[in-house]
Amino acid sequence: MFQELVEECTSSSIGLQTIHDCLSQKLDPNLPFSKHKNNRAMHYAARHGSVYMAMMLLKAGAKISPRNR
């Protein structure tokens, strides 16, 4: 499920339904994507300008300003 979230967040066309499905399975939206410079889903919501994705992530407990390590 985590890999699906990574693929959807990092693709050029975001699949909001897949992201919703991943989050409904209680996947932690704050997990870093190790193969993508430890960015998190919120980074990609901002990069794509996706307000809907950001709202879903916040509702699922995503932090507003995650930092890479």
Summary of the structure (lengths in Angstrom):
residues: 69
radius of gyration: 10.4
end to end distance: 23.0
largest distance: 28.9
contacts: 177
relative contact order: 0.20
helix: 55%
strand: 3%
